[in-house]
Amino acid sequence: MSCRNICTIYRATKSYGGNYYGYGYKRCTDCEIFIKWNGPRCPCCHEFLRIKTHDAKTRKKDIKRKLAV
């Protein structure tokens, strides 16, 4: 499906000193934005939301942070 701009209501705001995934935001690959949403699918286009980064460097940092806790 295509983006219907409903997701702009849930657009994430990034705080300094962290990444979007660290704050619990999810990314819609179809709408190409980060959103704050509890469901597994985008409220706009109903695509599955990505909850993990594809960047290897950031993924390693996340794993180390989770193991330290």
PDB file of N, CA, C, O and CB in Angstrom:
ATOM      1  N   MET A   1       0.840  -1.190   0.000  1.00  0.00           N
ATOM      2  CA  MET A   1       0.000   0.000   0.000  1.00  0.00           C
ATOM      3  C   MET A   1       0.878   1.245   0.000  1.00  0.00           C
ATOM      4  O   MET A   1       2.083   1.167   0.242  1.00  0.00           O
ATOM      5  CB  MET A   1      -0.952   0.003   1.218  1.00  0.00           C
ATOM      6  N   SER A   2       0.286   2.355  -0.265  1.00  0.00           N
ATOM      7  CA  SER A   2       1.041   3.594  -0.283  1.00  0.00           C
ATOM      8  C   SER A   2       0.724   4.430   0.958  1.00  0.00           C
ATOM      9  O   SER A   2      -0.262   4.189   1.655  1.00  0.00           O
ATOM     10  CB  SER A   2       0.736   4.389  -1.561  1.00  0.00           C
ATOM     11  N   CYS A   3       1.569   5.400   1.210  1.00  0.00           N
ATOM     12  CA  CYS A   3       1.433   6.263   2.383  1.00  0.00           C
ATOM     13  C   CYS A   3       0.243   7.201   2.198  1.00  0.00           C
ATOM     14  O   CYS A   3       0.083   7.829   1.152  1.00  0.00           O
ATOM     15  CB  CYS A   3       2.733   7.073   2.624  1.00  0.00           C
ATOM     16  N   ARG A   4      -0.595   7.282   3.248  1.00  0.00           N
ATOM     17  CA  ARG A   4      -1.756   8.171   3.207  1.00  0.00           C
ATOM     18  C   ARG A   4      -1.574   9.366   4.146  1.00  0.00           C
ATOM     19  O   ARG A   4      -2.524  10.106   4.400  1.00  0.00           O
ATOM     20  CB  ARG A   4      -3.028   7.400   3.579  1.00  0.00           C
ATOM     21  N   ASN A   5      -0.353   9.553   4.663  1.00  0.00           N
ATOM     22  CA  ASN A   5       0.028  10.661   5.549  1.00  0.00           C
ATOM     23  C   ASN A   5      -0.696  10.656   6.898  1.00  0.00           C
ATOM     24  O   ASN A   5      -0.759  11.690   7.562  1.00  0.00           O
ATOM     25  CB  ASN A   5      -0.239  11.966   4.856  1.00  0.00           C
ATOM     26  N   ILE A   6      -1.232   9.531   7.305  1.00  0.00           N
ATOM     27  CA  ILE A   6      -1.792   9.402   8.651  1.00  0.00           C
ATOM     28  C   ILE A   6      -0.651   9.272   9.656  1.00  0.00           C
ATOM     29  O   ILE A   6      -0.789   9.681  10.809  1.00  0.00           O
ATOM     30  CB  ILE A   6      -2.754   8.176   8.744  1.00  0.00           C
ATOM     31  N   CYS A   7       0.453   8.716   9.231  1.00  0.00           N
ATOM     32  CA  CYS A   7       1.587   8.457  10.110  1.00  0.00           C
ATOM     33  C   CYS A   7       2.268   9.740  10.584  1.00  0.00           C
ATOM     34  O   CYS A   7       3.012   9.702  11.564  1.00  0.00           O
ATOM     35  CB  CYS A   7       2.592   7.579   9.403  1.00  0.00           C
ATOM     36  N   THR A   8       2.039  10.865   9.925  1.00  0.00           N
ATOM     37  CA  THR A   8       2.671  12.112  10.360  1.00  0.00           C
ATOM     38  C   THR A   8       2.167  12.547  11.733  1.00  0.00           C
ATOM     39  O   THR A   8       2.837  13.322  12.415  1.00  0.00           O
ATOM     40  CB  THR A   8       2.415  13.219   9.338  1.00  0.00           C
ATOM     41  N   ILE A   9       1.016  12.069  12.142  1.00  0.00           N
ATOM     42  CA  ILE A   9       0.496  12.357  13.479  1.00  0.00           C
ATOM     43  C   ILE A   9       1.377  11.710  14.536  1.00  0.00           C
ATOM     44  O   ILE A   9       1.557  12.267  15.619  1.00  0.00           O
ATOM     45  CB  ILE A   9      -0.958  11.864  13.619  1.00  0.00           C
ATOM     46  N   TYR A  10       1.930  10.537  14.231  1.00  0.00           N
ATOM     47  CA  TYR A  10       2.735   9.759  15.171  1.00  0.00           C
ATOM     48  C   TYR A  10       4.234   9.927  14.948  1.00  0.00           C
ATOM     49  O   TYR A  10       5.019   9.127  15.458  1.00  0.00           O
ATOM     50  CB  TYR A  10       2.374   8.302  15.067  1.00  0.00           C
ATOM     51  N   ARG A  11       4.643  10.931  14.208  1.00  0.00           N
ATOM     52  CA  ARG A  11       6.064  11.146  13.874  1.00  0.00           C
ATOM     53  C   ARG A  11       6.893  11.274  15.149  1.00  0.00           C
ATOM     54  O   ARG A  11       6.490  11.947  16.098  1.00  0.00           O
ATOM     55  CB  ARG A  11       6.238  12.415  12.992  1.00  0.00           C
ATOM     56  N   ALA A  12       8.038  10.631  15.157  1.00  0.00           N
ATOM     57  CA  ALA A  12       8.932  10.632  16.313  1.00  0.00           C
ATOM     58  C   ALA A  12       9.775  11.897  16.344  1.00  0.00           C
ATOM     59  O   ALA A  12      10.165  12.434  15.306  1.00  0.00           O
ATOM     60  CB  ALA A  12       9.835   9.396  16.296  1.00  0.00           C
ATOM     61  N   THR A  13      10.047  12.360  17.558  1.00  0.00           N
ATOM     62  CA  THR A  13      10.964  13.479  17.742  1.00  0.00           C
ATOM     63  C   THR A  13      12.202  12.933  18.428  1.00  0.00           C
ATOM     64  O   THR A  13      12.107  12.268  19.460  1.00  0.00           O
ATOM     65  CB  THR A  13      10.309  14.643  18.574  1.00  0.00           C
ATOM     66  N   LYS A  14      13.351  13.212  17.859  1.00  0.00           N
ATOM     67  CA  LYS A  14      14.593  12.656  18.371  1.00  0.00           C
ATOM     68  C   LYS A  14      15.196  13.582  19.426  1.00  0.00           C
ATOM     69  O   LYS A  14      15.325  14.789  19.220  1.00  0.00           O
ATOM     70  CB  LYS A  14      15.589  12.424  17.226  1.00  0.00           C
ATOM     71  N   SER A  15      15.555  12.993  20.542  1.00  0.00           N
ATOM     72  CA  SER A  15      16.287  13.717  21.567  1.00  0.00           C
ATOM     73  C   SER A  15      17.770  13.533  21.311  1.00  0.00           C
ATOM     74  O   SER A  15      18.187  12.535  20.724  1.00  0.00           O
ATOM     75  CB  SER A  15      15.899  13.233  22.991  1.00  0.00           C
ATOM     76  N   TYR A  16      18.549  14.477  21.743  1.00  0.00           N
ATOM     77  CA  TYR A  16      19.992  14.399  21.523  1.00  0.00           C
ATOM     78  C   TYR A  16      20.610  13.350  22.437  1.00  0.00           C
ATOM     79  O   TYR A  16      20.158  13.151  23.564  1.00  0.00           O
ATOM     80  CB  TYR A  16      20.654  15.770  21.757  1.00  0.00           C
ATOM     81  N   GLY A  17      21.639  12.686  21.944  1.00  0.00           N
ATOM     82  CA  GLY A  17      22.368  11.710  22.741  1.00  0.00           C
ATOM     83  C   GLY A  17      21.787  10.317  22.689  1.00  0.00           C
ATOM     84  O   GLY A  17      21.860   9.592  23.681  1.00  0.00           O
ATOM     85  N   GLY A  18      21.220   9.918  21.580  1.00  0.00           N
ATOM     86  CA  GLY A  18      20.687   8.572  21.470  1.00  0.00           C
ATOM     87  C   GLY A  18      20.188   8.299  20.073  1.00  0.00           C
ATOM     88  O   GLY A  18      20.225   9.168  19.202  1.00  0.00           O
ATOM     89  N   ASN A  19      19.719   7.074  19.866  1.00  0.00           N
ATOM     90  CA  ASN A  19      19.177   6.739  18.557  1.00  0.00           C
ATOM     91  C   ASN A  19      17.672   6.512  18.686  1.00  0.00           C
ATOM     92  O   ASN A  19      17.151   6.371  19.792  1.00  0.00           O
ATOM     93  CB  ASN A  19      19.881   5.484  17.966  1.00  0.00           C
ATOM     94  N   TYR A  20      16.996   6.478  17.575  1.00  0.00           N
ATOM     95  CA  TYR A  20      15.548   6.324  17.568  1.00  0.00           C
ATOM     96  C   TYR A  20      15.123   4.997  18.185  1.00  0.00           C
ATOM     97  O   TYR A  20      14.166   4.947  18.957  1.00  0.00           O
ATOM     98  CB  TYR A  20      15.016   6.433  16.149  1.00  0.00           C
ATOM     99  N   TYR A  21      15.823   3.935  17.850  1.00  0.00           N
ATOM    100  CA  TYR A  21      15.446   2.619  18.358  1.00  0.00           C
ATOM    101  C   TYR A  21      15.639   2.539  19.873  1.00  0.00           C
ATOM    102  O   TYR A  21      14.910   1.815  20.551  1.00  0.00           O
ATOM    103  CB  TYR A  21      16.265   1.525  17.662  1.00  0.00           C
ATOM    104  N   GLY A  22      16.601   3.266  20.401  1.00  0.00           N
ATOM    105  CA  GLY A  22      16.828   3.303  21.843  1.00  0.00           C
ATOM    106  C   GLY A  22      15.679   3.924  22.607  1.00  0.00           C
ATOM    107  O   GLY A  22      15.461   3.597  23.773  1.00  0.00           O
ATOM    108  N   TYR A  23      14.945   4.810  21.971  1.00  0.00           N
ATOM    109  CA  TYR A  23      13.795   5.450  22.598  1.00  0.00           C
ATOM    110  C   TYR A  23      12.500   4.682  22.362  1.00  0.00           C
ATOM    111  O   TYR A  23      11.438   5.101  22.823  1.00  0.00           O
ATOM    112  CB  TYR A  23      13.649   6.860  22.085  1.00  0.00           C
ATOM    113  N   GLY A  24      12.578   3.578  21.658  1.00  0.00           N
ATOM    114  CA  GLY A  24      11.406   2.747  21.430  1.00  0.00           C
ATOM    115  C   GLY A  24      10.615   3.094  20.179  1.00  0.00           C
ATOM    116  O   GLY A  24       9.500   2.607  19.996  1.00  0.00           O
ATOM    117  N   TYR A  25      11.180   3.930  19.318  1.00  0.00           N
ATOM    118  CA  TYR A  25      10.503   4.275  18.076  1.00  0.00           C
ATOM    119  C   TYR A  25      10.694   3.161  17.068  1.00  0.00           C
ATOM    120  O   TYR A  25      11.632   2.370  17.166  1.00  0.00           O
ATOM    121  CB  TYR A  25      11.025   5.610  17.516  1.00  0.00           C
ATOM    122  N   LYS A  26       9.800   3.107  16.102  1.00  0.00           N
ATOM    123  CA  LYS A  26       9.866   2.103  15.049  1.00  0.00           C
ATOM    124  C   LYS A  26       9.895   2.814  13.702  1.00  0.00           C
ATOM    125  O   LYS A  26       9.456   3.959  13.591  1.00  0.00           O
ATOM    126  CB  LYS A  26       8.663   1.115  15.134  1.00  0.00           C
ATOM    127  N   ARG A  27      10.413   2.138  12.678  1.00  0.00           N
ATOM    128  CA  ARG A  27      10.536   2.754  11.360  1.00  0.00           C
ATOM    129  C   ARG A  27       9.638   2.048  10.357  1.00  0.00           C
ATOM    130  O   ARG A  27       9.611   0.821  10.268  1.00  0.00           O
ATOM    131  CB  ARG A  27      11.994   2.723  10.881  1.00  0.00           C
ATOM    132  N   CYS A  28       8.918   2.845   9.618  1.00  0.00           N
ATOM    133  CA  CYS A  28       8.123   2.331   8.508  1.00  0.00           C
ATOM    134  C   CYS A  28       8.948   2.510   7.244  1.00  0.00           C
ATOM    135  O   CYS A  28       9.322   3.630   6.897  1.00  0.00           O
ATOM    136  CB  CYS A  28       6.731   3.063   8.397  1.00  0.00           C
ATOM    137  N   THR A  29       9.228   1.430   6.566  1.00  0.00           N
ATOM    138  CA  THR A  29      10.060   1.512   5.374  1.00  0.00           C
ATOM    139  C   THR A  29       9.284   2.050   4.185  1.00  0.00           C
ATOM    140  O   THR A  29       9.885   2.582   3.252  1.00  0.00           O
ATOM    141  CB  THR A  29      10.637   0.152   5.043  1.00  0.00           C
ATOM    142  N   ASP A  30       7.982   1.926   4.195  1.00  0.00           N
ATOM    143  CA  ASP A  30       7.171   2.442   3.096  1.00  0.00           C
ATOM    144  C   ASP A  30       6.991   3.960   3.217  1.00  0.00           C
ATOM    145  O   ASP A  30       7.153   4.684   2.234  1.00  0.00           O
ATOM    146  CB  ASP A  30       5.800   1.742   3.069  1.00  0.00           C
ATOM    147  N   CYS A  31       6.656   4.439   4.419  1.00  0.00           N
ATOM    148  CA  CYS A  31       6.470   5.882   4.643  1.00  0.00           C
ATOM    149  C   CYS A  31       7.801   6.602   4.863  1.00  0.00           C
ATOM    150  O   CYS A  31       7.877   7.824   4.730  1.00  0.00           O
ATOM    151  CB  CYS A  31       5.553   6.114   5.849  1.00  0.00           C
ATOM    152  N   GLU A  32       8.849   5.848   5.200  1.00  0.00           N
ATOM    153  CA  GLU A  32      10.205   6.346   5.410  1.00  0.00           C
ATOM    154  C   GLU A  32      10.321   7.346   6.558  1.00  0.00           C
ATOM    155  O   GLU A  32      11.018   8.354   6.446  1.00  0.00           O
ATOM    156  CB  GLU A  32      10.700   6.982   4.153  1.00  0.00           C
ATOM    157  N   ILE A  33       9.626   7.055   7.674  1.00  0.00           N
ATOM    158  CA  ILE A  33       9.748   7.890   8.866  1.00  0.00           C
ATOM    159  C   ILE A  33       9.774   6.998  10.098  1.00  0.00           C
ATOM    160  O   ILE A  33       9.378   5.834  10.045  1.00  0.00           O
ATOM    161  CB  ILE A  33       8.584   8.915   8.952  1.00  0.00           C
ATOM    162  N   PHE A  34      10.246   7.557  11.210  1.00  0.00           N
ATOM    163  CA  PHE A  34      10.172   6.896  12.503  1.00  0.00           C
ATOM    164  C   PHE A  34       8.892   7.338  13.181  1.00  0.00           C
ATOM    165  O   PHE A  34       8.538   8.516  13.142  1.00  0.00           O
ATOM    166  CB  PHE A  34      11.415   7.217  13.382  1.00  0.00           C
ATOM    167  N   ILE A  35       8.190   6.389  13.810  1.00  0.00           N
ATOM    168  CA  ILE A  35       6.948   6.718  14.488  1.00  0.00           C
ATOM    169  C   ILE A  35       6.919   6.102  15.873  1.00  0.00           C
ATOM    170  O   ILE A  35       7.613   5.121  16.140  1.00  0.00           O
ATOM    171  CB  ILE A  35       5.748   6.246  13.672  1.00  0.00           C
ATOM    172  N   LYS A  36       6.118   6.680  16.751  1.00  0.00           N
ATOM    173  CA  LYS A  36       5.877   6.136  18.084  1.00  0.00           C
ATOM    174  C   LYS A  36       4.539   5.424  18.011  1.00  0.00           C
ATOM    175  O   LYS A  36       3.488   6.063  18.029  1.00  0.00           O
ATOM    176  CB  LYS A  36       5.886   7.260  19.204  1.00  0.00           C
ATOM    177  N   TRP A  37       4.578   4.100  17.928  1.00  0.00           N
ATOM    178  CA  TRP A  37       3.382   3.298  17.715  1.00  0.00           C
ATOM    179  C   TRP A  37       3.552   1.973  18.427  1.00  0.00           C
ATOM    180  O   TRP A  37       4.642   1.402  18.403  1.00  0.00           O
ATOM    181  CB  TRP A  37       3.108   3.083  16.205  1.00  0.00           C
ATOM    182  N   ASN A  38       2.508   1.469  19.058  1.00  0.00           N
ATOM    183  CA  ASN A  38       2.592   0.235  19.827  1.00  0.00           C
ATOM    184  C   ASN A  38       2.349  -1.020  18.997  1.00  0.00           C
ATOM    185  O   ASN A  38       2.790  -2.104  19.378  1.00  0.00           O
ATOM    186  CB  ASN A  38       1.612   0.281  20.949  1.00  0.00           C
ATOM    187  N   GLY A  39       1.667  -0.894  17.888  1.00  0.00           N
ATOM    188  CA  GLY A  39       1.340  -2.056  17.073  1.00  0.00           C
ATOM    189  C   GLY A  39       2.487  -2.497  16.192  1.00  0.00           C
ATOM    190  O   GLY A  39       3.464  -1.765  16.026  1.00  0.00           O
ATOM    191  N   PRO A  40       2.379  -3.692  15.624  1.00  0.00           N
ATOM    192  CA  PRO A  40       3.437  -4.203  14.749  1.00  0.00           C
ATOM    193  C   PRO A  40       3.373  -3.649  13.334  1.00  0.00           C
ATOM    194  O   PRO A  40       4.339  -3.773  12.581  1.00  0.00           O
ATOM    195  CB  PRO A  40       3.370  -5.698  14.695  1.00  0.00           C
ATOM    196  N   ARG A  41       2.239  -3.033  12.956  1.00  0.00           N
ATOM    197  CA  ARG A  41       2.074  -2.499  11.603  1.00  0.00           C
ATOM    198  C   ARG A  41       1.870  -0.989  11.639  1.00  0.00           C
ATOM    199  O   ARG A  41       1.383  -0.441  12.628  1.00  0.00           O
ATOM    200  CB  ARG A  41       0.889  -3.177  10.896  1.00  0.00           C
ATOM    201  N   CYS A  42       2.240  -0.338  10.572  1.00  0.00           N
ATOM    202  CA  CYS A  42       2.086   1.109  10.433  1.00  0.00           C
ATOM    203  C   CYS A  42       0.598   1.468  10.399  1.00  0.00           C
ATOM    204  O   CYS A  42      -0.170   0.797   9.709  1.00  0.00           O
ATOM    205  CB  CYS A  42       2.803   1.619   9.149  1.00  0.00           C
ATOM    206  N   PRO A  43       0.170   2.510  11.127  1.00  0.00           N
ATOM    207  CA  PRO A  43      -1.244   2.888  11.108  1.00  0.00           C
ATOM    208  C   PRO A  43      -1.677   3.482   9.767  1.00  0.00           C
ATOM    209  O   PRO A  43      -2.872   3.597   9.493  1.00  0.00           O
ATOM    210  CB  PRO A  43      -1.525   3.883  12.217  1.00  0.00           C
ATOM    211  N   CYS A  44      -0.736   3.846   8.959  1.00  0.00           N
ATOM    212  CA  CYS A  44      -1.013   4.524   7.691  1.00  0.00           C
ATOM    213  C   CYS A  44      -1.102   3.545   6.517  1.00  0.00           C
ATOM    214  O   CYS A  44      -2.118   3.485   5.824  1.00  0.00           O
ATOM    215  CB  CYS A  44       0.066   5.562   7.412  1.00  0.00           C
ATOM    216  N   CYS A  45      -0.047   2.792   6.305  1.00  0.00           N
ATOM    217  CA  CYS A  45       0.016   1.927   5.125  1.00  0.00           C
ATOM    218  C   CYS A  45      -0.085   0.440   5.467  1.00  0.00           C
ATOM    219  O   CYS A  45      -0.131  -0.393   4.563  1.00  0.00           O
ATOM    220  CB  CYS A  45       1.301   2.183   4.375  1.00  0.00           C
ATOM    221  N   HIS A  46      -0.120   0.094   6.752  1.00  0.00           N
ATOM    222  CA  HIS A  46      -0.265  -1.280   7.243  1.00  0.00           C
ATOM    223  C   HIS A  46       0.902  -2.191   6.902  1.00  0.00           C
ATOM    224  O   HIS A  46       0.740  -3.411   6.856  1.00  0.00           O
ATOM    225  CB  HIS A  46      -1.513  -1.872   6.695  1.00  0.00           C
ATOM    226  N   GLU A  47       2.083  -1.616   6.660  1.00  0.00           N
ATOM    227  CA  GLU A  47       3.306  -2.400   6.479  1.00  0.00           C
ATOM    228  C   GLU A  47       3.877  -2.733   7.859  1.00  0.00           C
ATOM    229  O   GLU A  47       3.633  -2.013   8.827  1.00  0.00           O
ATOM    230  CB  GLU A  47       4.357  -1.623   5.607  1.00  0.00           C
ATOM    231  N   PHE A  48       4.640  -3.829   7.944  1.00  0.00           N
ATOM    232  CA  PHE A  48       5.300  -4.163   9.195  1.00  0.00           C
ATOM    233  C   PHE A  48       6.350  -3.112   9.516  1.00  0.00           C
ATOM    234  O   PHE A  48       7.066  -2.640   8.633  1.00  0.00           O
ATOM    235  CB  PHE A  48       5.936  -5.563   9.123  1.00  0.00           C
ATOM    236  N   LEU A  49       6.432  -2.751  10.795  1.00  0.00           N
ATOM    237  CA  LEU A  49       7.392  -1.749  11.237  1.00  0.00           C
ATOM    238  C   LEU A  49       8.707  -2.412  11.598  1.00  0.00           C
ATOM    239  O   LEU A  49       8.726  -3.522  12.129  1.00  0.00           O
ATOM    240  CB  LEU A  49       6.845  -0.957  12.431  1.00  0.00           C
ATOM    241  N   ARG A  50       9.789  -1.741  11.316  1.00  0.00           N
ATOM    242  CA  ARG A  50      11.123  -2.243  11.633  1.00  0.00           C
ATOM    243  C   ARG A  50      11.484  -1.781  13.031  1.00  0.00           C
ATOM    244  O   ARG A  50      11.363  -0.598  13.349  1.00  0.00           O
ATOM    245  CB  ARG A  50      12.180  -1.758  10.594  1.00  0.00           C
ATOM    246  N   ILE A  51      11.929  -2.716  13.872  1.00  0.00           N
ATOM    247  CA  ILE A  51      12.241  -2.379  15.258  1.00  0.00           C
ATOM    248  C   ILE A  51      13.729  -2.472  15.566  1.00  0.00           C
ATOM    249  O   ILE A  51      14.161  -2.104  16.658  1.00  0.00           O
ATOM    250  CB  ILE A  51      11.479  -3.282  16.187  1.00  0.00           C
ATOM    251  N   LYS A  52      14.510  -2.959  14.617  1.00  0.00           N
ATOM    252  CA  LYS A  52      15.954  -3.076  14.795  1.00  0.00           C
ATOM    253  C   LYS A  52      16.668  -2.310  13.697  1.00  0.00           C
ATOM    254  O   LYS A  52      16.176  -2.192  12.574  1.00  0.00           O
ATOM    255  CB  LYS A  52      16.392  -4.555  14.796  1.00  0.00           C
ATOM    256  N   THR A  53      17.817  -1.801  14.038  1.00  0.00           N
ATOM    257  CA  THR A  53      18.622  -1.082  13.062  1.00  0.00           C
ATOM    258  C   THR A  53      19.302  -2.052  12.100  1.00  0.00           C
ATOM    259  O   THR A  53      19.556  -3.205  12.446  1.00  0.00           O
ATOM    260  CB  THR A  53      19.665  -0.215  13.767  1.00  0.00           C
ATOM    261  N   HIS A  54      19.587  -1.585  10.917  1.00  0.00           N
ATOM    262  CA  HIS A  54      20.319  -2.397   9.942  1.00  0.00           C
ATOM    263  C   HIS A  54      21.803  -2.054   9.952  1.00  0.00           C
ATOM    264  O   HIS A  54      22.600  -2.712   9.283  1.00  0.00           O
ATOM    265  CB  HIS A  54      19.743  -2.196   8.534  1.00  0.00           C
ATOM    266  N   ASP A  55      22.171  -1.033  10.706  1.00  0.00           N
ATOM    267  CA  ASP A  55      23.558  -0.598  10.799  1.00  0.00           C
ATOM    268  C   ASP A  55      24.295  -1.489  11.802  1.00  0.00           C
ATOM    269  O   ASP A  55      23.881  -1.593  12.957  1.00  0.00           O
ATOM    270  CB  ASP A  55      23.645   0.902  11.217  1.00  0.00           C
ATOM    271  N   ALA A  56      25.366  -2.121  11.376  1.00  0.00           N
ATOM    272  CA  ALA A  56      26.086  -3.078  12.214  1.00  0.00           C
ATOM    273  C   ALA A  56      26.707  -2.407  13.436  1.00  0.00           C
ATOM    274  O   ALA A  56      26.715  -2.992  14.519  1.00  0.00           O
ATOM    275  CB  ALA A  56      27.168  -3.775  11.402  1.00  0.00           C
ATOM    276  N   LYS A  57      27.222  -1.199  13.282  1.00  0.00           N
ATOM    277  CA  LYS A  57      27.866  -0.500  14.396  1.00  0.00           C
ATOM    278  C   LYS A  57      26.857  -0.184  15.502  1.00  0.00           C
ATOM    279  O   LYS A  57      27.137  -0.408  16.680  1.00  0.00           O
ATOM    280  CB  LYS A  57      28.532   0.796  13.900  1.00  0.00           C
ATOM    281  N   THR A  58      25.719   0.322  15.136  1.00  0.00           N
ATOM    282  CA  THR A  58      24.689   0.655  16.119  1.00  0.00           C
ATOM    283  C   THR A  58      24.105  -0.605  16.738  1.00  0.00           C
ATOM    284  O   THR A  58      23.782  -0.618  17.925  1.00  0.00           O
ATOM    285  CB  THR A  58      23.578   1.487  15.472  1.00  0.00           C
ATOM    286  N   ARG A  59      23.968  -1.653  15.955  1.00  0.00           N
ATOM    287  CA  ARG A  59      23.424  -2.903  16.476  1.00  0.00           C
ATOM    288  C   ARG A  59      24.341  -3.478  17.550  1.00  0.00           C
ATOM    289  O   ARG A  59      23.858  -4.005  18.552  1.00  0.00           O
ATOM    290  CB  ARG A  59      23.228  -3.923  15.341  1.00  0.00           C
ATOM    291  N   LYS A  60      25.657  -3.384  17.357  1.00  0.00           N
ATOM    292  CA  LYS A  60      26.598  -3.877  18.362  1.00  0.00           C
ATOM    293  C   LYS A  60      26.495  -3.067  19.645  1.00  0.00           C
ATOM    294  O   LYS A  60      26.572  -3.630  20.738  1.00  0.00           O
ATOM    295  CB  LYS A  60      28.030  -3.832  17.824  1.00  0.00           C
ATOM    296  N   LYS A  61      26.323  -1.750  19.529  1.00  0.00           N
ATOM    297  CA  LYS A  61      26.164  -0.904  20.713  1.00  0.00           C
ATOM    298  C   LYS A  61      24.909  -1.279  21.485  1.00  0.00           C
ATOM    299  O   LYS A  61      24.928  -1.320  22.715  1.00  0.00           O
ATOM    300  CB  LYS A  61      26.112   0.573  20.315  1.00  0.00           C
ATOM    301  N   ASP A  62      23.825  -1.552  20.780  1.00  0.00           N
ATOM    302  CA  ASP A  62      22.580  -1.938  21.429  1.00  0.00           C
ATOM    303  C   ASP A  62      22.723  -3.260  22.174  1.00  0.00           C
ATOM    304  O   ASP A  62      22.203  -3.410  23.279  1.00  0.00           O
ATOM    305  CB  ASP A  62      21.463  -2.036  20.403  1.00  0.00           C
ATOM    306  N   ILE A  63      23.420  -4.213  21.578  1.00  0.00           N
ATOM    307  CA  ILE A  63      23.628  -5.508  22.226  1.00  0.00           C
ATOM    308  C   ILE A  63      24.459  -5.358  23.489  1.00  0.00           C
ATOM    309  O   ILE A  63      24.143  -5.959  24.516  1.00  0.00           O
ATOM    310  CB  ILE A  63      24.306  -6.485  21.265  1.00  0.00           C
ATOM    311  N   LYS A  64      25.525  -4.558  23.423  1.00  0.00           N
ATOM    312  CA  LYS A  64      26.369  -4.335  24.607  1.00  0.00           C
ATOM    313  C   LYS A  64      25.570  -3.645  25.723  1.00  0.00           C
ATOM    314  O   LYS A  64      25.721  -3.979  26.899  1.00  0.00           O
ATOM    315  CB  LYS A  64      27.612  -3.481  24.233  1.00  0.00           C
ATOM    316  N   ARG A  65      24.726  -2.690  25.347  1.00  0.00           N
ATOM    317  CA  ARG A  65      23.935  -1.974  26.335  1.00  0.00           C
ATOM    318  C   ARG A  65      22.938  -2.903  27.013  1.00  0.00           C
ATOM    319  O   ARG A  65      22.735  -2.808  28.223  1.00  0.00           O
ATOM    320  CB  ARG A  65      23.206  -0.804  25.684  1.00  0.00           C
ATOM    321  N   LYS A  66      22.314  -3.800  26.253  1.00  0.00           N
ATOM    322  CA  LYS A  66      21.355  -4.742  26.822  1.00  0.00           C
ATOM    323  C   LYS A  66      22.016  -5.757  27.735  1.00  0.00           C
ATOM    324  O   LYS A  66      21.431  -6.162  28.739  1.00  0.00           O
ATOM    325  CB  LYS A  66      20.616  -5.457  25.721  1.00  0.00           C
ATOM    326  N   LEU A  67      23.250  -6.180  27.393  1.00  0.00           N
ATOM    327  CA  LEU A  67      23.959  -7.139  28.230  1.00  0.00           C
ATOM    328  C   LEU A  67      24.453  -6.496  29.536  1.00  0.00           C
ATOM    329  O   LEU A  67      24.595  -7.180  30.550  1.00  0.00           O
ATOM    330  CB  LEU A  67      25.137  -7.732  27.459  1.00  0.00           C
ATOM    331  N   ALA A  68      24.708  -5.205  29.507  1.00  0.00           N
ATOM    332  CA  ALA A  68      25.192  -4.513  30.708  1.00  0.00           C
ATOM    333  C   ALA A  68      24.088  -4.344  31.740  1.00  0.00           C
ATOM    334  O   ALA A  68      24.371  -4.221  32.931  1.00  0.00           O
ATOM    335  CB  ALA A  68      25.765  -3.148  30.338  1.00  0.00           C
ATOM    336  N   VAL A  69      22.845  -4.338  31.302  1.00  0.00           N
ATOM    337  CA  VAL A  69      21.711  -4.112  32.220  1.00  0.00           C
ATOM    338  C   VAL A  69      21.309  -5.363  32.911  1.00  0.00           C
ATOM    339  O   VAL A  69      20.377  -5.353  33.714  1.00  0.00           O
ATOM    340  CB  VAL A  69      20.523  -3.548  31.489  1.00  0.00           C
TER     341      VAL A  69
END
